[in-house]
Amino acid sequence: MADERPLYEDSQLLVDYLPNGIKEHFLLIKPDGNYLLPRGCLEKFATTSRDELELEIENISRNMIYEARERGLGVADLCLAIAQAYIEEERRKEINISKMKYRQSMAIE
């Protein structure tokens, strides 16, 4: 059974898979600022140095940073949300791999 919880959510931000998308994600600056995060962006943003992150986010959407600042959030807040979402995605992948290996080992016996 798939985990139905978002990859990351707090009172102001939500990061999750794009519904019906294949590996794409979205970031919601609550209540209504939706931004598409193309495939690979979670890892790229999570592994980008803090001093380069603003430029990387601007390459996706200048409005994302503007809207975040309008709501009292900074680039560091976006970075934290994206990094935590990436960590959660990787954790879920590891769990799925472990389950698959267990099933395979049980089928062999």
N, C-alpha and C positions, 0 to 999 in steps of 0.2 A: 504494500500500500504506500502510495506517495505521500510525502509530508506536505500537508496543506498550508502550513504556516509560511508567511513571507520569508525570504532570505534575511531581511533586516527590516525592523520597524521600530520607530520610537514615536514620540508625540508629534514630531514635525516632518519626518521623512519615512519613506517606505521604498524598499528595493526588492523586486521580485522578478520572476519570469514573465515575459510578455505572454498574455493568454494566446494560445494557438500559435505561438512562435516557436522556432526551433533554435534554441540556445540564445535568443535575444532576451534582453532584460529591459526593465523600465525603472525609472526613479520618479517617485511622486513627492513633490514638495507640497505638503498638505496645505489647503484642502484640494486644490485642483491643478497644480502645475505638473503635468505629465511630460516626461522626457524619455525618448527611446535611447537605450544604451546598446549600440550594435554589438554583434558577436565579438567576444574577446575583450570588451571594454572593462569588465570587472577586474580581470587579471591585470590588464594594462594599468588601470588607475590604482589598483591596490599595490602595485610594485613600482610605481613612479615616485621619484623623490618629491618631497613636499614643495620644494621650490620650483619644480616643473609642472606640478599638478594643475595649477590654474590654466596654464597654456593648453594642456591636454584636454581639459574640460571645455575650454573655449573652442577647441577644434570640433567638438561635438555640438555645442550650443552656447553661445554667449548669453542667451536669455536665462540659462540655468543658474549661472553665477549671479546675475542681476536679481532674479527672483529670490534666490536664497538670501541674498543680502537684504532685500526688501522685507524679508520675514525674520531678520535678525540672525541669520545663519552665515557662517563663513565657509571658505574653501575647506578648512580643517573639518568642519561638520560634515560636508559632503564626502570628504576623504574617509572619515571614520565610518560612515554609513556604507560606502562602497567596499571598503576593506573588510568590514564585518560581514557583508553579504557574500563576498568572495570566500572568506573563511568558512562560512556556513555551507556554501555550495560545495567546497572541497570536502568538508566533513560528510556531507550527504553522499558524495561520490564514493568516499572510502567505505561507508556503511554498505552501500549497494555492492561494491566489489567484494567485500567480506561475505555478504549474504550469497552472492553468486558462487564464490569459491566453496563455501560451505555446502551449497546445494550440489555442486559438482562432486565434491568429495563423498557426499551421501549417495549419489548415483553410482559411483564406482564400487562402493562396498556391497 
